[in-house]
Amino acid sequence: MKHDDRFAELDTLSNWELVHEKQDIRGWAVRSMNGENYGKIEDMLVDKEHEHVLAVRMDDGRLVAVEHLDIKDNHVVYRDDVAASPVAYHKVRSRQRDQN
């Protein structure tokens, strides 16, 4: 599993709201295509300009681009063959902060 550090300027999902809450994969296990456990997704990281999830932060601190991930029923599969499938970004909306 590759560590991708090009995502340093992304925002955490806690400052955003997923358009479809079923797309929230925080806490889900990440496995290889062969079933090897890579850990869990700690957070989802948002590209503020384009308002979509661009990467996830693993529980060990690694950052992984979403184009490497396939969401299954109760886990996520990490694959290294990015060209094999199109990227499907998760749309988000900005959370309104209370002014109190």
N, CA, C and O atoms as a DFTB+ gen file, in Angstrom:
400 C
 N C O
     1  1       0.844      -1.170       0.000
     2  2       0.000       0.000       0.000
     3  2       0.890       1.234       0.000
     4  3       1.781       1.365       0.839
     5  1       0.653       2.111      -0.918
     6  2       1.463       3.320      -1.050
     7  2       0.945       4.428      -0.133
     8  3      -0.260       4.570       0.072
     9  1       1.870       5.202       0.408
    10  2       1.514       6.396       1.169
    11  2       1.532       7.564       0.188
    12  3       2.499       7.742      -0.553
    13  1       0.477       8.348       0.185
    14  2       0.372       9.458      -0.762
    15  2       0.344      10.764       0.004
    16  3      -0.668      11.088       0.626
    17  1       1.440      11.528      -0.025
    18  2       1.508      12.755       0.771
    19  2       1.189      14.012      -0.034
    20  3       1.485      15.116       0.425
    21  1       0.598      13.880      -1.214
    22  2       0.255      15.065      -2.015
    23  2      -1.025      15.724      -1.528
    24  3      -1.480      16.695      -2.132
    25  1      -1.615      15.222      -0.454
    26  2      -2.909      15.710       0.017
    27  2      -2.798      16.555       1.285
    28  3      -3.740      16.594       2.076
    29  1      -1.692      17.215       1.489
    30  2      -1.443      17.945       2.730
    31  2      -2.439      19.069       2.986
    32  3      -2.690      19.391       4.148
    33  1      -3.010      19.673       1.969
    34  2      -3.872      20.839       2.140
    35  2      -5.369      20.510       2.153
    36  3      -6.193      21.416       2.027
    37  1      -5.723      19.272       2.297
    38  2      -7.133      18.895       2.293
    39  2      -7.758      19.130       3.663
    40  3      -7.056      19.187       4.673
    41  1      -9.081      19.266       3.692
    42  2      -9.832      19.498       4.912
    43  2     -10.421      18.178       5.403
    44  3     -10.708      17.294       4.596
    45  1     -10.604      18.034       6.714
    46  2     -11.211      16.818       7.243
    47  2     -12.712      16.828       6.996
    48  3     -13.316      17.894       6.877
    49  1     -13.303      15.668       6.920
    50  2     -14.734      15.556       6.635
    51  2     -15.575      16.162       7.753
    52  3     -16.723      16.533       7.509
    53  1     -15.049      16.274       8.962
    54  2     -15.829      16.839      10.067
    55  2     -16.271      18.274       9.791
    56  3     -17.226      18.754      10.402
    57  1     -15.594      18.956       8.885
    58  2     -15.982      20.313       8.504
    59  2     -16.958      20.331       7.329
    60  3     -17.334      21.400       6.847
    61  1     -17.363      19.165       6.875
    62  2     -18.228      19.023       5.703
    63  2     -19.332      18.026       6.016
    64  3     -19.334      17.384       7.066
    65  1     -20.258      17.911       5.098
    66  2     -21.361      16.968       5.215
    67  2     -21.466      16.208       3.901
    68  3     -21.535      16.823       2.837
    69  1     -21.479      14.893       3.959
    70  2     -21.636      14.097       2.745
    71  2     -23.027      14.299       2.165
    72  3     -24.005      14.366       2.911
    73  1     -23.127      14.394       0.856
    74  2     -24.424      14.501       0.206
    75  2     -25.225      13.226       0.473
    76  3     -26.432      13.289       0.703
    77  1     -24.564      12.078       0.444
    78  2     -25.188      10.787       0.720
    79  2     -24.478      10.166       1.916
    80  3     -23.352       9.685       1.787
    81  1     -25.128      10.172       3.082
    82  2     -24.512       9.683       4.315
    83  2     -24.061       8.230       4.219
    84  3     -23.157       7.829       4.952
    85  1     -24.662       7.427       3.337
    86  2     -24.262       6.024       3.178
    87  2     -22.839       5.897       2.647
    88  3     -22.262       4.810       2.677
    89  1     -22.268       6.999       2.160
    90  2     -20.906       6.980       1.634
    91  2     -19.861       7.199       2.728
    92  3     -18.666       7.245       2.435
    93  1     -20.288       7.333       3.972
    94  2     -19.349       7.554       5.071
    95  2     -18.669       6.224       5.413
    96  3     -19.290       5.327       5.982
    97  1     -17.388       6.113       5.057
    98  2     -16.647       4.864       5.258
    99  2     -15.638       4.975       6.395
   100  3     -14.766       4.117       6.531
   101  1     -15.745       6.019       7.210
   102  2     -14.861       6.143       8.367
   103  2     -15.095       4.963       9.297
   104  3     -16.235       4.588       9.573
   105  1     -13.987       4.377       9.781
   106  2     -14.056       3.217      10.655
   107  2     -14.090       1.886       9.924
   108  3     -14.011       0.832      10.554
   109  1     -14.207       1.922       8.616
   110  2     -14.266       0.686       7.833
   111  2     -12.875       0.100       7.644
   112  3     -11.887       0.827       7.544
   113  1     -12.814      -1.214       7.597
   114  2     -11.566      -1.925       7.331
   115  2     -11.167      -1.749       5.868
   116  3     -12.017      -1.678       4.981
   117  1      -9.859      -1.680       5.636
   118  2      -9.318      -1.630       4.275
   119  2      -8.526      -2.908       4.068
   120  3      -7.667      -3.257       4.878
   121  1      -8.820      -3.604       2.980
   122  2      -8.164      -4.877       2.681
   123  2      -7.581      -4.849       1.276
   124  3      -7.998      -4.064       0.424
   125  1      -6.614      -5.718       1.061
   126  2      -6.065      -5.888      -0.285
   127  2      -7.056      -6.711      -1.105
   128  3      -8.040      -7.224      -0.572
   129  1      -6.792      -6.830      -2.375
   130  2      -7.643      -7.652      -3.242
   131  2      -7.589      -9.122      -2.832
   132  3      -8.486      -9.899      -3.158
   133  1      -6.517      -9.500      -2.105
   134  2      -6.357     -10.878      -1.625
   135  2      -6.846     -11.062      -0.195
   136  3      -6.712     -12.152       0.361
   137  1      -7.412     -10.020       0.413
   138  2      -7.957     -10.131       1.752
   139  2      -7.029      -9.709       2.881
   140  3      -7.419      -9.776       4.047
   141  1      -5.804      -9.274       2.567
   142  2      -4.873      -8.822       3.603
   143  2      -5.413      -7.539       4.236
   144  3      -5.848      -6.627       3.534
   145  1      -5.381      -7.478       5.563
   146  2      -5.893      -6.316       6.276
   147  2      -4.846      -5.213       6.318
   148  3      -3.719      -5.446       6.756
   149  1      -5.212      -3.994       5.858
   150  2      -4.310      -2.847       5.864
   151  2      -4.591      -1.892       7.022
   152  3      -3.790      -0.995       7.283
   153  1      -5.699      -2.064       7.710
   154  2      -6.072      -1.163       8.794
   155  2      -7.461      -0.609       8.567
   156  3      -8.263      -1.178       7.827
   157  1      -7.737       0.523       9.225
   158  2      -9.064       1.139       9.130
   159  2      -8.949       2.584       8.656
   160  3      -7.911       3.230       8.801
   161  1     -10.036       3.061       8.093
   162  2     -10.107       4.452       7.653
   163  2     -10.461       5.309       8.863
   164  3     -11.501       5.122       9.494
   165  1      -9.578       6.247       9.172
   166  2      -9.796       7.147      10.298
   167  2     -10.595       8.378       9.880
   168  3     -11.483       8.815      10.612
   169  1     -10.289       8.938       8.717
   170  2     -10.975      10.150       8.282
   171  2     -11.014      10.197       6.762
   172  3     -10.233       9.534       6.078
   173  1     -11.933      10.989       6.258
   174  2     -12.049      11.239       4.826
   175  2     -11.637      12.693       4.608
   176  3     -12.021      13.569       5.382
   177  1     -10.863      12.949       3.564
   178  2     -10.286      14.273       3.337
   179  2     -10.881      14.917       2.086
   180  3     -10.987      14.289       1.032
   181  1     -11.265      16.179       2.227
   182  2     -12.045      16.892       1.218
   183  2     -11.194      17.910       0.469
   184  3     -10.441      18.675       1.071
   185  1     -11.326      17.904      -0.852
   186  2     -10.774      18.945      -1.710
   187  2     -11.747      20.118      -1.605
   188  3     -12.854      20.057      -2.139
   189  1     -11.339      21.180      -0.921
   190  2     -12.229      22.308      -0.635
   191  2     -12.709      23.008      -1.901
   192  3     -13.865      23.426      -1.978
   193  1     -11.845      23.137      -2.877
   194  2     -12.199      23.844      -4.111
   195  2     -13.253      23.099      -4.918
   196  3     -14.194      23.708      -5.427
   197  1     -13.099      21.783      -5.035
   198  2     -14.018      20.986      -5.857
   199  2     -15.126      20.312      -5.054
   200  3     -16.023      19.695      -5.628
   201  1     -15.065      20.430      -3.724
   202  2     -16.083      19.903      -2.825
   203  2     -16.354      18.416      -3.028
   204  3     -17.496      18.003      -3.231
   205  1     -15.292      17.622      -2.970
   206  2     -15.444      16.172      -2.998
   207  2     -14.327      15.523      -2.189
   208  3     -13.268      16.110      -1.967
   209  1     -14.597      14.292      -1.756
   210  2     -13.600      13.533      -1.008
   211  2     -12.533      13.085      -1.994
   212  3     -12.830      12.446      -3.003
   213  1     -11.289      13.428      -1.689
   214  2     -10.177      13.115      -2.576
   215  2      -9.285      12.009      -2.016
   216  3      -8.613      11.307      -2.772
   217  1      -9.282      11.854      -0.686
   218  2      -8.393      10.884      -0.058
   219  2      -8.973      10.461       1.284
   220  3      -9.914      11.068       1.794
   221  1      -8.388       9.406       1.845
   222  2      -8.722       8.973       3.200
   223  2      -7.439       8.905       4.011
   224  3      -6.356       8.660       3.480
   225  1      -7.590       9.129       5.317
   226  2      -6.465       8.957       6.243
   227  2      -6.688       7.646       6.978
   228  3      -7.740       7.424       7.577
   229  1      -5.681       6.780       6.924
   230  2      -5.743       5.489       7.601
   231  2      -5.434       5.668       9.082
   232  3      -4.907       6.704       9.486
   233  1      -5.757       4.667       9.891
   234  2      -5.516       4.747      11.328
   235  2      -4.032       4.788      11.690
   236  3      -3.685       5.125      12.822
   237  1      -3.154       4.452      10.748
   238  2      -1.707       4.553      10.995
   239  2      -1.119       5.846      10.420
   240  3       0.097       6.037      10.433
   241  1      -1.992       6.737       9.913
   242  2      -1.556       8.029       9.402
   243  2      -1.330       8.099       7.906
   244  3      -1.170       9.196       7.371
   245  1      -1.310       6.970       7.208
   246  2      -1.124       6.998       5.759
   247  2      -2.305       7.676       5.083
   248  3      -3.442       7.567       5.541
   249  1      -2.028       8.377       3.990
   250  2      -3.058       8.993       3.173
   251  2      -3.161       8.209       1.875
   252  3      -2.151       7.901       1.242
   253  1      -4.379       7.892       1.487
   254  2      -4.607       7.077       0.296
   255  2      -5.644       7.769      -0.585
   256  3      -6.716       8.146      -0.112
   257  1      -5.323       7.932      -1.855
   258  2      -6.249       8.525      -2.818
   259  2      -7.467       7.634      -2.999
   260  3      -7.343       6.409      -3.020
   261  1      -8.648       8.241      -3.130
   262  2      -9.867       7.450      -3.275
   263  2      -9.880       6.642      -4.565
   264  3     -10.584       5.636      -4.653
   265  1      -9.120       7.061      -5.559
   266  2      -9.125       6.281      -6.806
   267  2      -8.498       4.902      -6.637
   268  3      -8.603       4.064      -7.532
   269  1      -7.843       4.656      -5.496
   270  2      -7.278       3.340      -5.199
   271  2      -8.255       2.451      -4.441
   272  3      -7.932       1.302      -4.141
   273  1      -9.444       2.960      -4.125
   274  2     -10.359       2.251      -3.235
   275  2     -11.655       1.850      -3.923
   276  3     -12.225       2.616      -4.700
   277  1     -12.110       0.642      -3.626
   278  2     -13.420       0.155      -4.054
   279  2     -14.240      -0.115      -2.805
   280  3     -13.811      -0.882      -1.943
   281  1     -15.406       0.495      -2.688
   282  2     -16.260       0.311      -1.524
   283  2     -17.116      -0.933      -1.728
   284  3     -17.816      -1.071      -2.732
   285  1     -17.045      -1.829      -0.759
   286  2     -17.852      -3.059      -0.759
   287  2     -18.942      -2.903       0.298
   288  3     -19.142      -1.800       0.808
   289  1     -19.656      -3.987       0.644
   290  2     -20.762      -3.905       1.593
   291  2     -20.345      -3.431       2.982
   292  3     -21.032      -2.594       3.569
   293  1     -19.245      -3.939       3.519
   294  2     -18.854      -3.570       4.876
   295  2     -17.358      -3.357       5.033
   296  3     -16.852      -3.322       6.155
   297  1     -16.646      -3.216       3.926
   298  2     -15.216      -2.949       3.957
   299  2     -14.809      -2.255       2.653
   300  3     -15.621      -2.092       1.743
   301  1     -13.554      -1.856       2.582
   302  2     -13.028      -1.176       1.408
   303  2     -11.857      -1.993       0.878
   304  3     -11.039      -2.489       1.653
   305  1     -11.779      -2.130      -0.431
   306  2     -10.675      -2.865      -1.058
   307  2      -9.715      -1.861      -1.681
   308  3     -10.111      -1.007      -2.475
   309  1      -8.448      -1.980      -1.307
   310  2      -7.397      -1.162      -1.899
   311  2      -6.877      -1.890      -3.127
   312  3      -6.506      -3.061      -3.052
   313  1      -6.852      -1.198      -4.252
   314  2      -6.292      -1.782      -5.476
   315  2      -5.279      -0.816      -6.047
   316  3      -5.408       0.400      -5.905
   317  1      -4.290      -1.358      -6.679
   318  2      -3.185      -0.563      -7.186
   319  2      -3.327      -0.244      -8.661
   320  3      -2.553       0.551      -9.194
   321  1      -4.288      -0.837      -9.323
   322  2      -4.470      -0.645     -10.770
   323  2      -5.483       0.453     -11.039
   324  3      -6.600       0.177     -11.475
   325  1      -5.102       1.694     -10.783
   326  2      -6.000       2.840     -10.880
   327  2      -6.653       2.948     -12.250
   328  3      -7.818       3.334     -12.348
   329  1      -5.937       2.620     -13.292
   330  2      -6.477       2.771     -14.647
   331  2      -7.610       1.799     -14.925
   332  3      -8.306       1.942     -15.930
   333  1      -7.812       0.814     -14.060
   334  2      -8.810      -0.215     -14.317
   335  2     -10.247       0.278     -14.136
   336  3     -11.175      -0.321     -14.679
   337  1     -10.441       1.357     -13.383
   338  2     -11.803       1.833     -13.180
   339  2     -11.830       3.345     -13.012
   340  3     -10.840       3.950     -12.600
   341  1     -12.972       3.953     -13.334
   342  2     -13.076       5.415     -13.209
   343  2     -13.157       5.836     -11.748
   344  3     -13.564       5.051     -10.891
   345  1     -12.772       7.058     -11.472
   346  2     -12.842       7.607     -10.121
   347  2     -14.256       8.111      -9.868
   348  3     -14.820       8.819     -10.702
   349  1     -14.832       7.755      -8.729
   350  2     -16.146       8.246      -8.333
   351  2     -15.978       9.024      -7.034
   352  3     -15.884       8.432      -5.959
   353  1     -15.942      10.336      -7.133
   354  2     -15.748      11.175      -5.953
   355  2     -17.048      11.298      -5.177
   356  3     -18.135      11.302      -5.753
   357  1     -16.918      11.397      -3.870
   358  2     -18.069      11.597      -2.996
   359  2     -18.294      13.084      -2.820
   360  3     -17.426      13.781      -2.294
   361  1     -19.436      13.580      -3.248
   362  2     -19.753      15.004      -3.125
   363  2     -20.047      15.356      -1.667
   364  3     -20.578      14.547      -0.906
   365  1     -19.688      16.577      -1.307
   366  2     -19.908      17.077       0.049
   367  2     -20.492      18.480      -0.004
   368  3     -20.468      19.141      -1.042
   369  1     -21.018      18.922       1.133
   370  2     -21.485      20.297       1.311
   371  2     -20.772      20.857       2.523
   372  3     -20.450      20.120       3.456
   373  1     -20.528      22.136       2.516
   374  2     -19.896      22.793       3.652
   375  2     -20.850      22.799       4.832
   376  3     -22.040      23.063       4.665
   377  1     -20.340      22.512       6.025
   378  2     -21.150      22.596       7.244
   379  2     -21.207      24.044       7.678
   380  3     -20.199      24.749       7.631
   381  1     -22.364      24.488       8.095
   382  2     -22.516      25.833       8.627
   383  2     -22.171      25.784      10.113
   384  3     -22.771      25.021      10.870
   385  1     -21.223      26.584      10.519
   386  2     -20.803      26.652      11.910
   387  2     -21.715      27.616      12.675
   388  3     -22.098      28.665      12.157
   389  1     -22.059      27.243      13.923
   390  2     -22.829      28.153      14.773
   391  2     -21.984      29.377      15.069
   392  3     -20.783      29.264      15.315
   393  1     -22.600      30.534      15.046
   394  2     -21.909      31.780      15.301
   395  2     -21.920      32.141      16.779
   396  3     -21.418      33.203      17.147
   397  1     -22.478      31.290      17.641
   398  2     -22.562      31.569      19.092
   399  2     -21.226      31.415      19.754
   400  3     -21.111      31.610      20.964
